């Protein structure tokens, strides 16, 4: 039994399976008599509140903005290493996720606008622009070695750029008050970390402790605080001392297991907490529901594939070695897993509870369709690839 447990946690698909299990558990709880109690638990305020320090937030916010910053730290580390000496090490390879993410934001917003321009839900155009990086990567991990590492890196980089774009959209169009002074403090600390990197400072604590302050300042600026994880990751040195792991590898090894098997499952448990209500099905054929589903399920893969194809044909980018356009389309479908980021923008877009409920269910349906179809396309192609090798 001990050996089987060890093999499970070492498997590439283990984190994805764990994520999906907690997703199902969360839906069951939300639609059971325990649902209201669970919502009360997530709304419980914990932390410190003084005249100088404001760190008292709900359990849900601590999970989404606090713990998930560690997830973004890990993702940022992986991207930095790929930029340095991996799948994104050339300008043409690195530019592909950027163009893909650009298409994956603009085209879905256009699809939403087709259904909602001139209506009371027109302000929600940002909803289908977002990709839920945690769920997208979690589902992709279920495929294990059937998906080339280059495609995993492509999705990760694409989702990072997509999330940065979504954070900018939220800051510019959906944030009522942006505290620029806090943002300047955060950028100043980030500049200091980059300077220490250039000066050869190797101790990880000289980066992680200021990283906590960057998180604090960004959160208080009104921008989604998880971006602090990416900024901190990009400041940590890749090159270490002659013996042992480099600083960035040390951090990655320390946080990978907690992120995959504690933080991401908690994230799924807290955020899939959607209660099914009457009228949700009807909401799928409203302009709001159709705009979200068309944006995530059609607009995302179309935009990602189209802009990728154009950038490759113009010679601005190049596909990862051995990658086919069908796989890019499937990755585009994975990008249609908007889920929590999309729900977050929906809550900012509408004060009407009925609109919020319609949007949540449409996001859940579109994300499920995108993830399931993308998964089976990649699984089928992976099976063919393995058969050809044999």
N, C-alpha and C positions, 0 to 999 in steps of 0.2 A: 504494500500500500504506500509506504514511504517513497519507494522508487517511482511508482506511478504518479504520485503528487509532484515529485521533482521533475519528471519528464513533462508533465502538463505545464508547469510554470516556465520551463525552458523552451517550450514550443512557440513558434512564431505567432500562432493563432490564439494563444492563451489569453492575451489581453483583450482581443476582440470578442472572444467568447464570454469572458467575464463582464465586459461592457454590456453586451446584449442581454445577459442574464439579469443584470441590475436594471436595465431598461424595462424588461418585462415585469420585474418585481415592483418597480415604481408605478407602472400603469395599473397593476392589480391593486396596490395600496390606494391609489387615487380614486379608484372606482369601488372601493369597499367602505364599510362603516368607519374604518381607521383613517380615511382620507382627510377629514377635517382636523383630526389630531396631528397628522403628519404635516399639514399646512401650518398649523400653529407652531410646531417644532421648528420648521424652516423659518418662520417669522420671528422666532425668539431672538431678542437682542443680547449679544454678548460682547465683551471688550471693555475698554477703558474710555471714560469721558471726563475730561477736566477742562479748565479754561485754556490750557495750552495744547493738549492732545485730544484729538477727536478720532477715537478708534473703537467706537461702539456701533456694531452693525448687525444685521440679521444673519442667522446661520447660512441662509441661501447666498447672501452677498459674500460672506467669507469663503464659501466654496467656489463661487463663480469668479470673483475678483481676486481672492487671496490664493487659495490652493491652486487654481488654474494658472496662476502666474508661474508656478513651478513647471506645469506642463509646457507653457510657452517658452520657458527657459530651456527645457530639454529639446524642444523643436528648434529653437534658435541655435542651439549648440550643433545639432545635426546639419542644419543649413549652412552654418559657418564652415564646418569641416568639409562639406561638399563643395563650397565655393573655393576653399583653399586648395584641395587636392582630390576632388571627386567628380561627380556627375555634372557639377555646375562650374567647373574650373575654367572654362573658356567663356568669352563674352557671348558667343552665339548660343551656347547651351544655357547660360544664365539668363539670357533675355527671353527665352521661350516661355517660362512660367509667368513673366511679367506681362507679355502680350496676351497669353491665355487668360490670366486673371482679369485684364482689362476688358476683354471680350465677355468674360463671365460676369462682369458687373454691368456693363452698358446694355447688352442685349436683353438680359432679364428685366432690367428697369424699363426698357422699351416695350416689352411684352405686357408688363403690368399696366403701363400707361395706355396701351391700346384699349384695355377694358375699363379703365377707371378715370381717364381724363375728363374733367368737368363734373365728376361725381363727388360726393362727400367723403369718399375714401381715396381720393386722388393723392393725398399726402403720403400714402404708404408705399410710394415707388421704391423706397430703399429696402423693403422687406425681402424681395427675391435676390438681392445683390449679394447677400452674405453666404458664406460656406461655414458649416460647423466642422472645424478642423478635427476636433476630438473624435466625433462619430465617423467622419469620413476615413480617417486613418485607422480607427478601430475596426471598421468593416473590411478595409483593405487588408489588414493584418490577418483576417480569417483565411485568406488565400495562401498565406505562407510563401513558399518558394515558387509557387505557380506564377507569381508576378515578379518580373525583373526588378532589381533594386533601382534601376534608372526610373521606372514608372512610379515607384514609391517616393523617390526624391522629387520627381516632377509634381506629384500631387501635393506633397508637403510644402514645397516652395510656392506653388500656385495658391494653396490655401493661406499661407502666411501673407502673401501679397494681397490676396482677397480680403483677409481680415484687417490688414492695415488700411485698405481702401474703405472697408465698412466702418472702421473706427473714425476715419476722416469724415465720412459722410455723416455719421452720428454727431461728431464734434461741430461740423459746419451747419447742418440742416436740422438736427434733432436735439441739440443741447441748448437749453434756454439761457444758461449762464456759464460762460467759459472763464475760469479763473486763470488768466494769462501769467500772473506772478508765480503761481505754483508750477505751471508748465515750464517757465524759465528756470526755476530752481532745479527741476528734474533734468532739463537739457544741460544745465551747468554741471551737475553731478556726472552725467553721462560723458561730457567732454573731459572731465577730470579722470574718469576711468580709462578713457581712450588714451589720455596722456600718460597715465601710469603704465598702460600696456606698452606704449612706445618707449618708455624709460626702462622696461625690462622687469617690472614688478611681477613676481610669479605667485605669491601667496594668494590663494583663492578667497581668503577672508577679506582682503583689501578690495575685492570686487563684490562679494555677496552681501556684506554688511551695508555698503553704500547702495546696493541694489534694493535693499529694503526701504531705504529713504526715497529712492526713485519711485518705487511703487506707491509710497505714501503721498508724494507730491503729485504724481499723475492722477491718482484716485481723487485727490482734492481739487484737481484742475477741472474735473467734470468729464474727462476722457476715460474710456474703459481701461482699467489699470493693468490688465494682463500684458499690455505692450511693454511694461517694465521688464518682464521676463526676457523678451526678445532683445531689448537694448542691453541688458546685463550680459546676455549670452554673447553678443557681438563684441563686448569689451574684454571678455576673459581670454587670456593668451592661449594660442594653440601650441606654441613651442614651449617645452618645459626644460628642466635641468637634464643633464646627460643621463641620469639614472631614473627609472620609474616612469609613471604616467605623466603626461603633460597636464597642466592645470585644467584645461577644458575636458580632458578625458576623465580626470578625477571627479569632477562635478557630475558628468554624465553617468558614470558608474554608480555614484552615490544616490542619484535621484531616479534612475530609470525604473527600478522595481516599485518604489512607493508611488510613482506617477502612474504606472501601468495597472497596478493591482489595488491601489487605495484611492488615489485622487480621481482617476477617470471613472471608476465605478461609483464613487460618491457623486460625481458630476452627473452621471446618468440617473442615479437614484433621485437626485434633487430636481432635475430639469425635465424629466419625462412625466412629471407629476401633473398629467392632463386628465381632467375629469370629463367623461363623455356626457353630453347634455342633449336634450331634444332641440331640434332645429339645426344641429351641426351639419347633417347631410344636405339639407336645403341650402346651407351656406356655401357649399362647394360649387353651386351653379350661379351664385351671385357674382357681380362684377369683381368684388373683392376676392372671392374664392378662386374664380377662373384666372384672375390676374396673377395670383400667387402660384397656382399650379402650373400655368403656362410659363411663368417666369423661371421657376426652379426646375421643372421637369423637361421643358423644351428649350427655353432661353439659355439656361446654363450650358448644357452640352453643345448647343448650336454656337453660342458665343465663344466658348473655349476652343472648340474645334476650328471654327472659321478664322478667328484671329491667329491661331497657331499656324494654320495652313497658309494664310497670307504672309505672315512673318517669315516662314520657311521659304516660300516661293520668291519673296523679295530678297532673300539672302541675308536677312537680319538675324535669323535664328537657325538652329538645326535640331532635328529630332534626335533623342537619345538613340544610341546604337542598338539596332535590332527591334526598334519600336515601330508598330504599325498604326495607321490612322484609326483603325477600329478600336485599338487600345486607348488612343487619345480621346475618342468619343466616349468610351466607357469611363475614363477618368473624368471627363466632363459631366457625366451622369453622377459620379461620386461628388462632384462639386455642387450638384443640386441638392445635397443634404444640407439644407439651410438650418433647420431645427432651432437650437437655442439662440444663436445670433439673430436669426430671422424673427423669432418670437420677441426677443429683446427690442428690436426696432419696431415691431408691431405694437408693443406696449407703449413705446414713445410716440407712435404715430396717432393712436386713437385713445380718446378718453371714454368713448362709448363701450361698455362692457360687452354688448352683443357683437360689435365689430372685432373686439379682441378675441372673443370666443370663436367666431368664424375664421379669423386669421390663424389662430393656433391650430385648429383642426385641418385647415387647408395646408398649412406648413407641414404638419405631421404626415398627411397623405402624400404630398409631393416628395417629401424627404424619403419616405418609405419606398415609393415607386422608384425614385432615382437610385437609392442604395441597392434595392433588390435586383433591378435590371442590370445596373452597372456591375454588380457582383457576379451575376451569372454569365455575362458577356466575357469578363476577364477570366472566370473559372473555365469556361469552355475553350477559350484561346490558350490558356495555360495547359489544359489537358492535351490539346493538339500539339503544342510546342514540345511537351514531354514525350508524346508518341513519336514525333519526327526525330527526336534525338535518339530514341531507342531503335 
